[in-house]
Amino acid sequence: MINNFTKWSIAICVLTIAGSCSKKNESTKSVDSNSVDSSSVSEIKPTGSAPEWGKTIKPEMLAVIEKLGSYGDKPIETLTPTEARKNHTPTDAVMDLVKENNIQVPAPKVDTTGVSINVAGGKIHARVYTPKTGKNSYPIIVYYHGGGFVIADLDVYNASAQGLAEQTESVVVSVAYRLAPENKFPTAHNDAFAAYEWVLKNTSAIKGDAKKIAVVGESAGGNLAANVSIMARDKKIMIPLHQVLVYPIAQSNMSTASYTKYAGAKPLNKPMMEWFTKHYLNNMSEAKDPRISLVNANLKDLPPTSIITAEIDPLHDDGTMLADKLSAAGVKVNSKNYEGVTHEFFGMSIIVPQAKEAQAYAAEQLKAAFQ
């Protein structure tokens, strides 16, 4: 039996970007737990009251937002992309709360390795999460992180990718597509599809089952995941068995009810979305391109879809609008909204109970598809 000191030593290994803990493992700076003691989570309390933009916010979610605000970073929409990438992230806030509250982090149930993928004009990196259960073959999830096509990386979204790998017992390939403004639209979209094609051609090399492949994405990554399914259909190659789209960017009208109600929300607000759009697109007219505005795309014959939304999120209505459009196109859709949480909550399962529920829901949908 592992004692508490050993468990905490393992947690420190995870939290200190410790490639040294295993030569094989890539460095990561976020944490994941799906078996964390719920009593530890209940001890996370905010110091203040709910903000005007989120009166229904859950205590644990507010604690994360308060910690993020405590760093004193300048608003992303006032910065250059280079400066914005240096800001603290919600993941940093979660990690600090984990350390401050002595929350025990279970040892990872996956190994991670890095791969290089050839794309038009260069190469991109991907991180492969492989369950430690020793099987010869696993289902595959191709995962796309968020960040508005401009910021964030594989480390920031490690908890989501790791959580999905562990809960579905699948190989997860987390894709580091190229970011804007250095790489404008549609570079990220093309990179996302190139990574999917690479996975199809290299299933045996990553212990993957070529007949069981799904895509998952968060925010901008949710948009990319849906586009990968569309491109696979159009190019007549194997389409994913299932797609999980977590608060996806799905349309360009920033006057929806949720954009209006949560214009000043954290960690994502309306000015940030305008900033992301400006930096990714070559011109604002491209916002109506069906690759950005998925609600205007041809959605027929896409795989069964699970859509996860957060209540306190400018993108909430993007998700519900996309669900409606998919259903109208004859696609089987399951959707679930989580009350009292904000954009980016999905990877916070070690702190936020709703995130733990959302990851379990996503895993349930994926496992059913793989069966």
C-alpha positions in Angstrom: 0.0 0.0 0.0 1.3 3.5 -0.9 1.4 5.7 2.2 0.6 9.4 2.2 4.2 10.6 2.0 4.7 8.5 -1.1 1.6 9.8 -2.7 2.6 13.4 -2.1 6.1 12.7 -3.5 4.4 11.5 -6.6 2.3 14.6 -6.7 5.4 16.8 -6.4 6.8 14.8 -9.4 3.8 15.8 -11.4 3.7 19.4 -10.3 7.3 20.3 -10.9 7.3 19.7 -14.6 9.4 16.6 -13.8 10.7 15.0 -16.9 13.3 13.7 -14.6 10.7 11.5 -12.9 10.8 9.3 -16.0 13.1 9.5 -19.0 10.2 8.4 -21.1 7.7 10.9 -19.9 7.3 14.3 -21.4 7.2 17.3 -19.0 3.8 18.5 -18.0 2.8 21.3 -15.7 -0.8 20.6 -15.1 -2.4 18.0 -12.9 -5.3 15.6 -13.2 -7.2 13.5 -10.7 -10.3 11.5 -11.1 -10.0 9.7 -7.8 -9.1 12.6 -5.6 -10.7 12.6 -2.1 -13.9 14.6 -2.4 -13.4 15.9 1.1 -10.2 17.7 0.0 -12.1 19.4 -2.8 -14.8 20.6 -0.4 -12.2 22.5 1.6 -11.5 24.8 -1.3 -13.4 28.0 -0.5 -13.3 31.4 -2.1 -12.4 34.5 0.0 -15.0 36.8 -1.5 -18.5 36.9 -2.9 -19.7 36.0 -6.3 -18.9 38.6 -9.0 -21.5 40.6 -10.8 -20.8 38.7 -14.0 -21.4 35.3 -12.3 -23.8 35.4 -9.5 -24.4 31.6 -9.8 -20.7 30.6 -9.7 -19.8 27.6 -7.6 -17.4 28.1 -4.6 -14.6 26.0 -6.0 -14.9 27.7 -9.4 -14.7 31.1 -7.8 -11.7 30.0 -5.8 -9.9 29.3 -9.1 -11.0 32.6 -10.6 -9.8 34.5 -7.4 -6.4 32.8 -7.5 -6.1 33.6 -11.2 -6.9 37.3 -10.5 -4.4 37.4 -7.6 -1.5 37.2 -10.1 -2.2 40.7 -11.2 -1.7 40.0 -14.9 -2.8 42.5 -17.5 -5.9 41.7 -19.5 -5.0 39.5 -22.5 -6.9 41.8 -24.9 -4.5 44.6 -24.0 -1.4 42.6 -24.7 0.5 41.4 -27.8 0.2 37.6 -28.4 3.8 37.2 -27.2 3.0 39.0 -23.9 -0.3 37.2 -23.5 1.4 33.8 -23.7 3.4 34.8 -20.6 0.3 35.4 -18.5 -0.7 33.0 -15.8 -3.3 30.5 -16.9 -6.3 28.8 -15.1 -4.1 25.8 -14.9 -1.5 27.8 -12.9 -4.3 28.8 -10.5 -5.5 25.2 -10.1 -1.9 24.0 -9.4 -1.4 26.6 -6.8 -4.6 25.7 -5.0 -3.6 22.1 -5.1 -0.3 22.9 -3.5 -1.7 25.4 -1.0 -4.3 22.9 0.2 -2.1 19.9 0.2 -4.4 18.0 -2.2 -2.9 14.6 -2.9 -2.4 13.9 -6.6 -2.6 10.2 -7.7 0.2 8.8 -9.8 -0.4 9.1 -13.5 -1.9 6.0 -15.1 -0.4 6.8 -18.4 3.0 7.2 -20.0 3.7 10.2 -22.3 5.9 10.4 -25.3 6.4 13.1 -27.9 6.1 12.7 -31.7 6.8 15.0 -34.6 4.3 15.3 -37.4 5.0 16.7 -40.9 2.6 19.4 -42.0 2.5 21.9 -44.9 5.4 24.3 -44.4 6.9 22.5 -41.4 6.4 20.2 -38.4 4.2 20.2 -35.4 4.5 18.3 -32.1 2.1 16.0 -30.4 2.0 14.3 -27.1 0.9 10.7 -26.9 -0.7 9.5 -23.7 -0.6 5.7 -23.4 -2.3 3.7 -20.6 0.0 1.7 -18.4 -2.3 -1.3 -18.4 0.0 -3.1 -20.8 -2.5 -4.0 -23.6 -1.3 -4.3 -27.2 -4.0 -2.0 -28.6 -6.2 0.8 -27.4 -8.9 3.1 -28.8 -7.5 6.4 -30.0 -8.6 10.0 -29.1 -7.1 12.8 -31.1 -7.3 15.9 -28.8 -7.2 19.6 -29.7 -6.5 22.2 -26.9 -8.0 25.6 -26.6 -6.6 29.1 -26.5 -8.4 31.0 -29.2 -5.9 29.7 -31.9 -3.4 32.2 -30.3 -2.3 31.1 -26.8 -1.9 28.0 -24.6 -0.2 24.7 -25.2 -0.2 21.0 -24.4 0.9 21.7 -20.8 -2.0 24.0 -20.1 -4.4 21.4 -21.2 -2.6 18.3 -19.9 -5.3 17.6 -17.3 -8.0 17.2 -19.9 -5.9 14.9 -22.2 -4.6 12.8 -19.3 -8.0 12.5 -17.7 -9.6 11.3 -21.0 -6.8 8.8 -21.5 -7.2 7.4 -18.0 -11.0 7.3 -17.9 -11.5 5.8 -21.3 -8.3 3.6 -21.3 -7.4 5.1 -24.7 -4.3 6.4 -26.3 -4.7 10.2 -26.5 -2.8 12.2 -29.1 -2.8 15.8 -28.0 -1.9 18.1 -30.9 0.2 21.2 -30.7 -1.1 22.9 -33.9 0.7 26.2 -34.9 -0.6 29.4 -33.3 -1.6 32.8 -34.7 -0.7 35.5 -35.6 2.5 33.8 -36.7 0.3 31.3 -38.5 -2.9 32.7 -39.7 -6.2 31.0 -40.7 -6.5 28.3 -41.8 -3.1 27.0 -40.6 -4.5 25.6 -37.3 -7.3 23.9 -39.1 -5.0 22.3 -41.7 -2.6 21.2 -38.9 -5.4 19.6 -37.0 -6.4 17.6 -40.0 -2.8 16.7 -40.8 -2.4 15.3 -37.3 -5.6 13.2 -37.7 -4.2 11.8 -41.0 -0.9 11.0 -39.2 -2.8 9.1 -36.5 -4.7 7.1 -39.2 -1.4 6.1 -40.8 0.5 5.4 -37.5 -2.0 3.5 -35.4 0.2 0.5 -34.8 3.1 2.7 -33.8 1.1 4.2 -31.0 -0.6 1.0 -29.9 -3.9 2.2 -31.4 -6.9 0.4 -32.8 -7.4 1.7 -36.3 -11.1 1.0 -36.1 -11.7 3.0 -32.9 -10.8 6.6 -33.3 -12.6 9.7 -31.9 -11.8 13.4 -31.7 -12.2 15.8 -28.7 -11.5 19.5 -28.5 -12.0 22.4 -26.1 -13.0 25.9 -27.2 -10.9 26.7 -30.3 -10.0 23.0 -30.2 -13.7 22.1 -30.2 -13.9 24.0 -33.5 -10.9 22.2 -34.8 -12.2 18.7 -33.8 -15.5 19.4 -35.7 -13.6 20.6 -38.7 -11.5 17.4 -38.7 -14.7 15.4 -38.9 -16.0 17.5 -41.7 -12.7 17.3 -43.7 -12.5 13.5 -43.2 -16.1 13.2 -44.6 -15.3 15.4 -47.5 -12.0 13.7 -48.3 -13.7 10.3 -48.0 -11.4 8.9 -45.4 -12.4 7.3 -42.1 -14.4 9.7 -40.0 -14.2 9.6 -36.2 -16.6 7.3 -34.4 -17.5 10.1 -32.1 -16.7 13.8 -31.4 -16.8 15.5 -28.0 -16.9 19.3 -28.4 -16.3 21.2 -25.2 -17.6 24.8 -25.3 -16.6 25.0 -29.0 -16.2 28.2 -31.0 -19.1 27.6 -33.4 -20.2 31.0 -34.8 -19.1 34.6 -35.2 -22.0 36.6 -33.9 -20.8 38.1 -30.6 -24.2 39.5 -29.8 -25.8 36.3 -28.6 -27.5 36.1 -25.3 -24.5 34.5 -23.6 -22.0 36.9 -25.1 -24.1 39.7 -23.8 -24.8 38.3 -20.4 -21.2 37.1 -19.8 -19.4 39.8 -21.7 -17.2 40.5 -18.7 -16.8 37.0 -17.4 -13.5 35.3 -16.4 -11.4 33.7 -17.6 -12.9 34.3 -21.0 -14.7 37.5 -21.9 -16.0 39.1 -25.1 -13.0 41.5 -25.6 -10.7 38.4 -25.5 -12.8 36.7 -28.2 -12.6 39.8 -30.4 -8.8 39.8 -29.8 -8.5 36.1 -30.7 -10.5 36.6 -33.8 -8.4 39.6 -35.0 -5.2 37.7 -34.5 -6.2 34.4 -36.1 -8.1 35.7 -39.2 -6.5 37.4 -42.1 -9.5 39.8 -42.2 -12.7 40.0 -40.3 -14.8 38.8 -43.2 -13.3 35.3 -42.7 -15.3 35.1 -39.4 -18.3 33.9 -41.6 -16.2 31.1 -43.2 -18.0 27.9 -42.3 -14.8 26.6 -40.8 -15.1 29.3 -38.1 -18.9 29.6 -38.1 -19.7 25.9 -37.9 -23.4 26.6 -37.7 -23.2 27.6 -41.4 -21.2 24.5 -42.4 -22.6 21.3 -44.1 -23.0 19.2 -41.0 -24.6 16.1 -42.6 -23.2 12.7 -42.1 -20.9 13.7 -39.2 -20.3 11.3 -36.3 -22.4 11.2 -33.2 -21.6 14.2 -31.1 -21.4 15.1 -27.5 -21.4 18.8 -26.7 -20.4 20.2 -23.2 -21.2 23.8 -22.3 -20.6 25.9 -19.2 -23.2 28.2 -17.9 -21.0 31.3 -17.2 -19.4 31.5 -20.6 -19.7 33.8 -23.6 -19.5 30.7 -25.8 -22.4 28.9 -24.1 -24.8 29.7 -26.9 -22.2 28.7 -29.5 -22.5 25.1 -28.1 -26.3 25.1 -28.0 -26.6 26.6 -31.5 -24.3 24.0 -32.9 -26.2 21.2 -31.2 -29.4 22.4 -32.8 -27.8 22.6 -36.2 -26.2 19.2 -35.9 -29.6 17.7 -34.9 -31.3 19.4 -37.8 -28.7 17.9 -40.1 -29.6 14.4 -38.9 -26.6 13.9 -36.6 -27.1 12.2 -33.2 -26.3 14.7 -30.5 -26.1 14.5 -26.8 -25.4 17.8 -24.9 -24.9 18.7 -21.3 -24.6 22.1 -19.6 -22.9 22.5 -16.3 -24.3 25.2 -14.0 -22.1 27.5 -11.9 -18.9 27.1 -13.9 -17.0 29.1 -16.4 -15.1 28.6 -19.6 -12.0 26.4 -19.1 -13.6 24.4 -16.2 -13.3 21.0 -18.0 -9.7 20.3 -17.0 -10.2 21.3 -13.4 -11.4 18.0 -12.0 -9.0 18.0 -9.1 -10.6 21.2 -7.7 -14.1 21.6 -9.4 -16.7 18.9 -8.9 -18.5 19.8 -12.1 -15.3 19.3 -14.1 -15.0 15.8 -12.6 -18.6 15.1 -13.7 -18.0 16.5 -17.2 -15.0 14.4 -17.8 -16.8 11.3 -16.6 -19.7 12.2 -19.0 -17.3 12.7 -21.9 -15.6 9.4 -21.1 -18.9 7.6 -20.9 -19.9 8.9 -24.3 -16.5 7.9 -25.8 -16.4 4.4 -24.3 -19.9 3.7 -25.6 -18.8 4.8 -29.1 -15.7 2.5 -28.9 -17.8 -0.5 -27.9 
